[in-house]
Amino acid sequence: MKDTLQLPSGVPPVGFDQTTRRILAGWLFLAIGSLAVAGGLALLLALARTPHAQDWLPWPWESFFRKALVAHVVFAFVVWYLAMLGGLASATRPGRLTGASGLMLAVVGALLLLIPTLSNQGEPSLNNYVPVLVHPLFYAGLICLAAGVALPVLHLLARPPVWGGGLAVGVGTAGMLYLLALLCFFLAWFGGARESGSNEQLFWGGGHLLQFVHTALLLTAWQLLGEQTFGVSPLPPKAWHAVCALLVLAGLPGPLLYAFHAAASEELRQAFTRLYWIGLPIPPVIVGLAVLRRIVAGPRNWHSTAFVGLVLSITLFTLGGVFGGFANGGDTRTPAHYHAAIGGVNLAFMGMFFVFLLPLLLKNDGQRRSVRLSFWLYGGGQALFSLGMFLAGTAGVGRKIAGAEQGLDSLIKVIGMALTGAGGAVAVTGGVMFVWLALARLSSAPTSQ
């Protein structure tokens, strides 16, 4: 059933009222705004490593650099991804109280994250998944953000929409996994991570389950973009439901692991690592093969934002998966893996933003050439960046080092890091274009009524 607003498939046929659109627009502003903040912090990071320019900063660059790095990662991935989840949950099951209250909490959380960063306070903890500044305001910001996103998620799960559809199932799956991740953080905090003082142990289990959340949202985006491109979802409804059920079943053991292993134990770390490697790869392979079959069968419209976003996303994510088979944690093949995988998720979200979410706000302008160009620049640059990292890693360049410590004493190492630098510059250009275009459309007047 189509509604009179010609909204994308997968949304309730009754459409949205103005209040619902304002709430959704707020979530999207938070999502895109987090990328803009991450970009600004990246510029400060560059200044902090530039001779003479580092003296322009109002803080000692030696102490500020790692703090800005923590905040950059948190805004570029944690806030961006969770704001998208909050927005999608609000769109899937509109709720004025939960949507608006959750948005307010999430915005307050994002602001609290910035205060210790820009005032150069707190000790940086560069742990996996959710790096933090050891400062009360930063932890408070994370709690507010998490609670704010949980409100529309809980509303969706407590009152699932009667119209159903692939969007509701996919976002609902991500929502259930998100609540499991929050439970893991809670169990870790009260199970020994607090006493140990280790943020790595605190965020390890829940951080793994957040990857399940991101995967569920990625696959939902592939389904939606595929339907926009081919007129039919890559996976039929029953198969899609089975994949989502598989994701939830794979994530369910996460909180139970705390009953068998201490939160600060190596056994728990290994258990979550095994859960990740066993439970996470199969769903993307199933949906990816379905998408690939549709792409091969056609039509292949390279002037379609949905098609370009879908192809680039699945290509980059697959590249990350291949690189992951060679990652050993000690060299740059590991960041090559996760930068490509994260890039694939980002491209899926970028496509969903212009193809699916903006039309919900009656701002249908996603087929512009500049939008597709931003996708190509970001996707191509990220692929080049990851290829360079992988090449350098095969020659032994270590991760988390810079300058002379990299030991660029061979042609392969030099070529690899040169590709990394060039690819990074191209990807940043595409990312800046996307943020600019997205904010411009969000700020514009509706194109139709």
N, C-alpha and C positions, 0 to 999 in steps of 0.2 A: 504493500500500500504506500503510495507516494503522498506527501503532504503538499499543500499549496505553496510552500516556500522553496520547494525543490532542494531540500537539504540532502546531504549525502546519505547513501543507504546505511542502515545500521543505527540510525537515531530514531527516537520515538516519533511516530507519525503525527502527534499533536504539535510538534515543534517546540520552540522555547519562547517564553515571554521576556520582557526587557530586563527584569531582575535577574533571571537566570543567565541572560547574556552578559550582564555586567559582572556577575560572579565569575563566569568562565573567562571573560576578558581579564579580570584581576589575576586569576591563576596563570594565564598566558603571559601577562606582563611580568609576573614574578619569574616565570621560566626563562623568558628571553632576557629580562633584566639581570638574572643571575649570570648569563653568558656575557653580558656587557660588563658586569663587575669583574668577572674572571679575566676578560680581556684587559681591563684597566690594571688589574693586579699583575698581569703578564708584562705590561709595559713597565710597571714599577720594578718588576724583577729584572727586566732588561737593563733599566737604568742602574740598578744596584750592582750590575756586573760590568758596567761600562766605565772605564777610567775617566776621571774628571766629572762626568755626568752624575756619578754616584754621590758627589758632594752636594748636588742640588736637593737631595732628599732631606726632609726635616728630621729624619732619624739617622742614627749610625747604621750604615748599610750592612755591616757585618751581623748585627743582631736582627735587623729587619728582614733580611733576605729569606731566611727559613720560615719566618712567620707569614710572610706574603705568599710563599710557596704553599703552605698549608691551606690558607684561605683560597688561593687560586684553585687548587684541586677540589676543595669542598664546594665552591660555587660552580665550577665547570662540570661537575659530575653529580654530587649529592643533591644540591639544591635544584639544579636543572632537571634531573631525572624525577625527583620526588614531586616537584611542582607540576610536571607533566602528568604524573599519576593522580595528583589531586585534581587537576583540571579535567582529566578524562573521567574520573569517578564522578565529578560534579556534572559532567555532560551526560554520562550514562544514566545516572539516577539523580536528576535535579532535586536539591533540597535547599531551601533558602537559609534556614538556620545553620545547618551543618556546613554548607558550602561557604557562607559568608564568615561564620565563626572560625572555620578551619583556615580560610584564607587569611584572616586577621592574625591568627596565631602564627601561621607560616611566615608572614611578612615581618612580624615582630622578631621571630627567630632569626631570619636573615639579617635584620639590623643588628641584633645582639652578636651575631658572628663577626660583624664588621668592626664593632667598637674596640675590642682588644687588639685586632689586627692593625687598625689605623692609628691606634695609640701606642703601638709597639710594646704590648704587654703580654705576659704569659710565655711559658716555655713551649717551643714547637715539639710535637711528637709525630714523626713521619711514619706512623704505622700504616699497615695495609688497610684498604677499603675506605676508612673514614679517618684521615689524619686530623689531629686536633691541636689546639693551643690549650695548654694546661692553665685554664683561667675560668673562674666561675661563670662569667658572662658567656664564654664560648660554649660551655656545656649547657647552660640555660638556653642558648640559641638552638642547639641541636635538639633539646627536649621539646621546645616550642614548635620547631619545624616538624618533628616527628609526630607530635600530637595534632598539629594542624592538618597534616595529610591524612592522619588516621580518621578524622571526623567524617569526611565525605566517603571514605572507604567503608567505614562501619555502617553508614547510612545505606550505601549500595548493597552491602551484604545482608543487612537486616531487612531491607525492603527491595529485593531484586525486581527490576522492571518486568511487567507482565509481557511486554512486547518481545523480550528475549533478543535474539540475534547474536552474531559473532562478536560484536563489540562488547556486549554485556558479559558474555562468557569469558572473553580474553581479559578485560579489565577486572572482572570479578576474580579471576585466577590470580592476577598480579596482586589484587587487594588481599586475598587470603595469604599469599606468600609474604606480603609485607607485614601482616600481623604476626606471622610466625617469626619473621626477622626481629621485630620488636620484642617478642617474647624471649628470643635468644639473648638480646642485649640485657633484658631484665634479669634473666637467670645468670648470666655472666657477672653482672654487677653484684648480685647478692650471693653468688656462688664462689667467691674468692678473688675475682679480678680486682675488686675494689681494694682489698687488703694488700694485694701484690703490687698495686700501683702501676700495672702494665696496661696501657691502652691497646696494645697489640692483642692481648688476651681478651680484653673487653669487647673489641669490635670484630674479632676473628670469626666467630660462629655466625652472628647476625650479618656480618659483611658477606659471608658466603651466600646466605639466603637472599641478600639483596641482589646478588647476581641472578638468582632465579626470578626475582621480580623484574629485573631489566630484560631478561630473556622473554618472559611472558608478554611484556609490552612490545618488544621487538617483533615477536611473531604475530601479535595482534596488528601491528602496523603493516607487516607484510600481507596479511589477509586483507586489510582494508585497501591498501594501495593496489593489490592484485585485483580486487573487485572493481576498483575505479578504472583500472587499465583494461581488463579483459571482460568486464561485465559479469563475471562470476568469480567467487572466491577460489584461490588455489586449492584449498582443502574443502571438501563438502562438509556440511554441518556435523554429521556424526563423527567423521574423522577428526574434525577440529575439536569437538568436545572430548574425544579420547586423548588427544595431545594435551589439552589443558588439564585433564584429570591426571595424566602421567606426570605433569609438572608439579601438581599439588602433592601427589603421592611421593614424589622424589624429595620434596621439601619437608614433609611431615616428620620424618625421623630427626630433623635438626634439633628441636627443643628437647627431645627424649635423650639425646646424647649427653646432656648435662646430668642425667640421672645415673649414668654409668661412668663418667669421667669428671674429674675435678676441672673447674673452669680454667685453672692455670697450668694444666698438665699438657705434656707433649702428646699424650694419647688422644686428647680432645682435638688438638690441631690436626693430627693425622686422620682422625675420624671424619672431620668436616672436609678435609681434602679429598678423601675417598668418596664421600657423598657427592661432592662437586663433580668429580670426574666420571662417576657412574651415572648420576641422575640427570646431568645437564646436557650432554651432547646429543642425545637421541631426538628430543623434540625439534631443535633447529634443523637437524638433518632431514626429518620427515617433512616439515613445512618447506624447507629449502628445495628439496627435490620436487615438491609439488609446484613451487614457483618456477623452477627451472623448466619443468615440463610445459607450463603455460607460456613461458618466454619463447621456447623453441617453436611451439605451435603457432604463436603470434596471436593477434597483430602486434608488431613492434613499432610503436609510435614514439620516435625520439623527440617529438615536439610536445610530448605530454610530461608534465611535471611528475605525475604519479609514476609513470614508467621509468623515467630517468632516476628518480629517487629509489625506486625498487631495485633496479639493476645495479646501481652503484652500491647500495646498502648490502645486498646479498654478496656482491663480488668482494667488497672490502671485509665483510664479516667472515667469508670463507677463507680469505687470505690470512686473517688472524687465526682461524682454526688450524690451518696448515702450519703456520709458524709455531703455534702452541705445541705441536708434536715434537719440536726441536728445542723448546725452551728448557733451560736447566737452572734458572734463577740467578746465575752468577754473571752473565754477560748480557749484551744488549739484544739478544734474541728474545728475551722475556719482555722488555718494553715494546719490541717490534710486534709481538703477539697481541698484547693488550691494547696498544694504540690502534692497530687495525680493527680489532674486535669492537672497541669503543667507537671508532669512526663509523663502523657499520650501523651501530645502534643510533648514533647521532643523525646519520643520513635518513634512517627510517623515521625518526622523530621530525626531522626537517621536512620530509615529504608529507607526513601526516599533518603537520602544522598548516601548510599552505593548501593541501588538497582536502583535508577533512575538517580541521578546527576553525580556520578562518571563515569558511562558508557557514558554519553554525552561527557566526556573528554577523552574517549577511555582508561579508567583505570578500567577495569572490573575485580575486585577482591573482590567482596562483599560477596562471599559465604564461606569465611574462618571461621573455627570454633571459632577463637579468636573474630571475629566480633559478632557472636551470643552470645558468652560468655559475652561480654561487655553489650549486651542488657539484658541478664538474670540478671547479677549483678546489673545493674542500676535499672531495673524494679522491681526485687525482693527486693532490698534494699529500694527503694522509697516506695513500698507497706508496708514493715515492719515499716519504719519511720512514715508513715501516720497512720497506725494502732496503733502504740504506742502513737502518738499525740492524736488520737481520744479517746483511752482508758484513758489517763491521763486527757483529757478534761472532760470526763463524771464524773470524781471524783473531778473536780473543779480547776485543775491547770490552771492558767491564762496565756494568751499569752503575748509575748514581755517582759518576765521577765526571769531571770536566777538565779542560785545559791540558796541561802537560801530563797530568795523571793518566790520560787516555792512552798514552804510549803509541802515538800514530807513527809507527816505524816501518810500515809496509804500504804498498800501493793499494791493496785491498782495503785496509783500514782507512786510508785517506779518502778513497773513492766512496766508501760506505758512509763516512761522516759527512762528506760533501753532499751526497744525495739526501742525507737526513736534513741538513741545513736548508737546501733548496726546497725540498718537499715541505718542510715546516713553514717556510715563508709563503709558499703557494696556498697551503691549507689555511693559514691565518688569514690570508686575503679573502678566501672563500667564506670563512667563518665571519669575518667582519661584514662582508656583503650580506650574508644571511641575516645577521642581527639587525643591520640597518634597514633592510627591506621588511623584516618582520615587525620591527617597531613602527616603521612608517605606516604599514597597513593596519596595525592595531590602533594607531592614533587617528586614523582617517575615519571619515563618516561612512556609514553603511552604503553599499552600492545598490541595494534593492530593498524593498519592503515586502 
